Amino acid sequence: MRYKAVIYDCDGVMFDSFEANLAFYQQIMAMMGRAPLDRSDEEQMRILHTYANREVLAHFFPDGRDWEEAVRCAGSIDYRDLIPLMVMERGFRETLDALRGRVELAVCTNRSTSMDTVLASYDLTPYFGFVMTAAKVANPKPHPEPLLRVLEHFGIEPPEALFVGDSAVDRMAAEAAGVPFVAYKADLPALACIDHHGEVLGLVQP
């Protein structure tokens, strides 16, 4: 198969953004008068790192009125202050340089409103022909809608793309959309499991 597009998740794939995401939700907890999140709680950390913002807040604030206030608090945070906490994954930019012009490149993330700012801050905007976020769909990942929207934009079929992700949420979205999944630094069922971005090049035929 000659792949026509490579689609990337953001958090945990393009960037190690654990500290930035945790800091974001810690600010919300403080604004809501709640105790800080426990970074040793693996399930809490998994949720805040993989699901869309509103779903994360619904988990922590199941009461509807509390949820609405938490959403308001989230909207008041300037994510630009947290971007310095993000660390680009090794070899990512070099891999984009090698792929650009050979395949379409896209982002498919459960981030809502911060993705464009993140890309601009790291001079990554020119690489991507399409950026899909949770704010642009009715159903974020693990629903297939975001990936299907990316495929529709490029006019390609599901088997013609690769989706590089790091979580079960990513894998479920890829499976539901029929897009071959590449697991990055994750032990998940996948077409391939990679530990370095450059390994994607071996999956994309020249």
Secondary structure as the mmCIF struct_conf table of DSSP 4:
data_model
#
loop_
_struct_conf.conf_type_id
_struct_conf.id
_struct_conf.beg_label_comp_id
_struct_conf.beg_label_asym_id
_struct_conf.beg_label_seq_id
_struct_conf.end_label_comp_id
_struct_conf.end_label_asym_id
_struct_conf.end_label_seq_id
STRN STRN1 ALA A 5 TYR A 8
BEND BEND1 CYS A 10 CYS A 10
STRN STRN2 ASP A 11 ASP A 11
TURN_TY1_P TURN_TY1_P1 GLY A 12 MET A 14
STRN STRN3 PHE A 15 ASP A 16
HELX_RH_AL_P HELX_RH_AL_P1 PHE A 18 MET A 31
TURN_TY1_P TURN_TY1_P2 MET A 32 GLY A 33
HELX_LH_PP_P HELX_LH_PP_P1 ARG A 34 LEU A 37
TURN_TY1_P TURN_TY1_P3 ARG A 39 SER A 40
HELX_RH_AL_P HELX_RH_AL_P2 GLU A 42 THR A 50
BEND BEND2 TYR A 51 TYR A 51
HELX_RH_AL_P HELX_RH_AL_P3 ASN A 53 PHE A 60
BEND BEND3 ASP A 63 ASP A 63
HELX_RH_AL_P HELX_RH_AL_P4 GLY A 64 GLY A 75
TURN_TY1_P TURN_TY1_P4 SER A 76 SER A 76
BEND BEND4 ILE A 77 ILE A 77
HELX_RH_3T_P HELX_RH_3T_P1 TYR A 79 ASP A 81
TURN_TY1_P TURN_TY1_P5 LEU A 82 LEU A 82
HELX_RH_3T_P HELX_RH_3T_P2 ILE A 83 LEU A 85
STRN STRN4 VAL A 87 MET A 88
HELX_LH_PP_P HELX_LH_PP_P2 GLU A 89 GLU A 89
TURN_TY1_P TURN_TY1_P6 ARG A 90 GLY A 91
HELX_RH_AL_P HELX_RH_AL_P5 PHE A 92 LEU A 99
STRN STRN5 ARG A 100 ARG A 100
TURN_TY1_P TURN_TY1_P7 GLY A 101 ARG A 102
STRN STRN6 VAL A 103 VAL A 103
STRN STRN7 GLU A 104 CYS A 108
BEND BEND5 ASN A 110 ASN A 110
BEND BEND6 THR A 113 SER A 114
HELX_RH_AL_P HELX_RH_AL_P6 MET A 115 SER A 121
TURN_TY1_P TURN_TY1_P8 TYR A 122 ASP A 123
HELX_RH_3T_P HELX_RH_3T_P3 THR A 125 TYR A 127
BEND BEND7 GLY A 129 GLY A 129
STRN STRN8 PHE A 130 MET A 132
HELX_RH_3T_P HELX_RH_3T_P4 ALA A 134 LYS A 136
BEND BEND8 VAL A 137 ASN A 139
TURN_TY1_P TURN_TY1_P9 LYS A 141 PRO A 142
BEND BEND9 HIS A 143 PRO A 144
HELX_RH_AL_P HELX_RH_AL_P7 GLU A 145 PHE A 154
TURN_TY1_P TURN_TY1_P10 GLY A 155 GLY A 155
HELX_RH_3T_P HELX_RH_3T_P5 PRO A 158 GLU A 160
STRN STRN9 ALA A 161 GLY A 165
BEND BEND10 SER A 167 SER A 167
HELX_RH_AL_P HELX_RH_AL_P8 ALA A 168 ALA A 177
TURN_TY1_P TURN_TY1_P11 GLY A 178 GLY A 178
STRN STRN10 PHE A 181 TYR A 184
BEND BEND11 LYS A 185 ALA A 186
BEND BEND12 PRO A 189 PRO A 189
BEND BEND13 LEU A 191 LEU A 191
STRN STRN11 ALA A 192 ILE A 194
BEND BEND14 ASP A 195 HIS A 196
HELX_RH_3T_P HELX_RH_3T_P6 HIS A 197 GLY A 202
TURN_TY1_P TURN_TY1_P12 LEU A 203 LEU A 203
BEND BEND15 VAL A 204 VAL A 204
#
